[in-house]
């Protein structure tokens, strides 16, 4: 049985999964590298419902005044972020939050946003866009020596346990569907976006300060999932089903059986899910020349 799930509920259910996944060494490197300024200016692209800012506040990332700009193209996401964050804004008088409904590339291309921010954040976002275009445009938002924190970038492994006879086909065709995605007419980061992103930045003028794995791992304990993570798992299964329905090389009966078995396992508290991802934090140089199109051949 399909479990339709509202995207906002999925983003909320994902919060505890991301909490565990985010690489602590990369987080610490970010915290240690934050500049001491009168007011830290931060922009998050593809910000969803604001869970990253919630996490930053809960973990005490900021020590002074902060202006935080959340950008997401989905107006419902931004409204949910506003609802979630307004109580926190009252608790943190030195925090200013701007809620922007806009497509990330269009917003980043406006001239008055250029070189305005100390930190750029993108969580579970860069695998959905063209990496070369994203870095070229998004880095322009940062001040000299500006920091970027790119997290939960998918990198090539989707595993479901216990094993099922068609797991290898499911994973292969699911990743191929990621590789076939297009955004604004260009290929996205695809199924190996994490390593491609790391490689691209290592061959750029920017410096990688820290990088590490940020795997999603959801598993039951005594037949129960923590928080709302059963909802998260059902959303992942729905995504797989949407990608593979009517696939020309996958038997429809095999897919239906796999989906039925996996959904039943979630309901029984018996499914484990692993996705491999990467986090990284880096810094632009004090004099940063915008990359030229012809320089983007490394990926």
C-alpha positions, 0 to 999 in steps of 0.5 A, spaced: 500 500 500 502 506 498 503 511 503 502 518 500 506 523 504 506 531 504 513 533 503 513 538 509 512 532 513 518 528 510 522 534 511 520 534 518 521 527 519 528 527 516 531 532 521 533 527 526 536 522 520 540 528 518 542 530 526 545 523 526 548 523 519 552 530 519 559 529 520 561 532 527 569 533 524 566 537 518 561 541 523 567 542 528 571 545 522 566 550 520 565 552 527 572 554 528 573 557 521 567 562 523 569 569 522 569 574 528 564 580 525 559 584 528 554 581 524 555 574 521 551 574 514 549 567 512 545 564 506 542 558 506 539 555 499 534 550 498 533 551 505 526 547 506 523 548 512 528 551 516 531 545 520 538 547 519 538 553 522 534 550 528 540 545 529 545 551 528 541 554 534 540 548 538 548 546 537 550 553 539 554 554 532 553 562 533 556 566 538 554 573 536 549 577 532 547 573 526 543 575 519 540 568 516 537 568 509 533 562 508 531 561 500 527 556 498 522 556 491 517 552 495 512 557 498 509 552 503 516 550 505 518 558 507 511 558 510 513 552 515 520 555 516 517 561 518 512 558 523 517 553 526 522 559 527 519 565 529 519 562 537 526 561 536 527 568 534 524 571 540 529 566 544 535 569 540 534 577 540 541 577 536 538 573 530 535 576 524 531 571 519 529 573 512 524 568 509 525 568 501 521 564 496 525 564 490 528 559 485 536 559 488 539 560 481 535 566 480 535 569 487 543 568 487 544 572 480 541 578 482 547 583 483 545 586 490 546 579 493 553 579 490 559 578 495 554 579 501 555 573 505 560 570 510 557 563 510 553 559 504 549 553 506 546 548 502 544 541 505 541 535 501 541 540 495 547 540 490 546 533 488 539 536 485 543 541 481 548 542 476 555 542 480 559 547 475 553 552 474 551 552 482 558 553 484 560 558 479 553 562 481 553 561 488 560 562 490 559 569 487 554 570 493 560 570 498 565 575 501 572 574 500 575 569 505 567 566 505 565 560 507 561 554 504 558 548 508 555 543 503 552 537 507 548 531 505 550 530 498 548 524 495 554 519 493 553 512 490 550 508 495 543 506 497 542 500 501 536 496 504 536 490 509 534 485 509 536 483 502 531 482 497 532 478 490 532 484 486 536 489 490 541 490 485 536 492 480 533 497 484 539 500 486 542 500 479 536 503 476 534 508 481 541 511 481 541 511 473 534 515 474 538 520 478 544 520 473 538 522 468 535 528 471 536 535 468 535 542 472 535 548 468 536 544 462 543 541 465 545 534 468 545 534 475 550 532 480 547 525 479 548 519 483 555 520 485 554 528 486 558 528 493 565 525 490 564 530 484 563 536 488 569 534 492 573 533 486 571 539 483 572 544 489 579 541 490 581 543 483 578 550 484 581 556 487 577 554 494 580 551 500 577 544 503 577 545 510 574 539 512 570 533 509 567 527 511 561 522 510 554 523 512 551 517 511 543 516 513 542 510 517 535 508 519 534 502 523 529 499 528 530 498 535 526 493 538 521 494 532 520 501 533 523 507 529 525 513 533 521 520 532 518 520 525 523 516 521 518 511 519 515 516 515 521 518 512 522 511 510 516 511 507 517 517 503 524 514 501 520 508 498 515 512 494 521 516 491 524 509 489 517 507 486 516 514 482 523 513 479 522 506 477 514 505 475 514 503 468 521 502 467 523 499 461 528 494 464 525 492 470 519 487 471 513 490 474 511 484 478 518 484 481 518 492 483 511 491 486 513 485 490 519 489 492 515 495 494 510 491 498 515 487 502 519 493 503 513 497 506 511 491 510 517 491 513 517 499 515 510 497 518 513 491 522 519 495 524 524 491 520 527 495 515 534 498 515 536 503 510 543 506 508 545 512 504 552 514 503 553 522 503 558 527 504 559 533 507 564 538 506 566 545 509 571 550 505 573 557 504 574 562 498 580 565 497 581 573 499 581 574 491 577 570 488 576 570 480 570 567 478 571 560 474 571 560 467 566 556 463 572 552 460 575 551 466 570 546 468 572 539 465 574 536 472 567 533 473 
